[in-house]
Amino acid sequence: MNIFVANLNYKIRKENLEAIFAEYGEVVSAKIIFDRDTKRSKGYGFVEIADDAQAERAIADLNGAEWEGKVIMVKKSEARPGTETPTPQ
């Protein structure tokens, strides 16, 4: 299941996302979105967890949690119609 993670501290990196979500299940992929021009994090990213039940538990546990000084938003993500890119629901 693809998971959208927002309101991330700008210092967070892919490895940080992988580590926190690995506590819930097998992380297939993790990605932080960066601004093309400034190369700075946009403060959100995506995580894919192999097992849907584990992903749902991660969403329930982590949505609204404080992480690195910010309260994060964690939601299920779906691909936009006509694209492969996940978006928050």
N, C-alpha and C positions, 0 to 999 in steps of 0.2 A: 504494500500500500504506500502511495506517495503522501507525504506529510509536508504541509507548509508551516514554516516557523518564522514568525515576524517579531519585530521590536528587539532584535539582537544587538548586543553591544558591538560596536564597530570593530573591536579588536578580535572578535570571535573568528576562528578559522575552521575549515572543513574538519580537521582532526578533532576539534572541540565538539562539534555536532555529532560526529561518529561516536565519540566516547560517551556522551550523555545518553544517546539513544541506544547504544549497545547494551546498556543495562536492561533493556526491554526485549531485545531480540536481535536477530542477525540483520545488520545494516548492509543493504545491498549497495547503496550509494548515498553520498551526502554532498551538498553543493551550497556554497555561499554565493550570492549574486553581487557582482561588482559593477560599478559605474564604468562605462567604456572610456570616458574621457579622463576622469580623475583617478581611476583604478582603486577607488575607495569602496568599501563595502556599502551596500545600500541598506543594510540592517535586516535583511531577510534571506531565507534560503529554503532548501528542500532536502528532505531525508526520505529514503525508501527503506522500509522494513519488510522483510520477506513474508512474515506471517501476519495476516490481517488482525487476528485477536491480540497479538502482542502490540501491533501498531495502535489499535484502539485504546489499549491500556496506557501506552505512552502518551497519547493525546489527552486522555482523561487526567493522568497524573501531572503532566507538564504544562498544560494550558493554564496560564495565570500564575505560574511559578516564577520566583525571582531567580535570575541567573546572571551572574556577572554584573550585578547592580541594576538590572532592568527586568521588568515584568514581561515575560514573553507570551506571545499568542501562538498556539499550536492547533492546527486544524487539518482535517482530511483535505487532500488536494486532488483535483480532477483535471484531465487534459481539456483545454478549450476545444470547442468543435472546430474541426479542420486543422488542428495542430497536434503536435506531440508534447507541447509544453504544459506542465501542470500549473493550475491556478487554484487559489483558495476558494472554498465553497462558502 
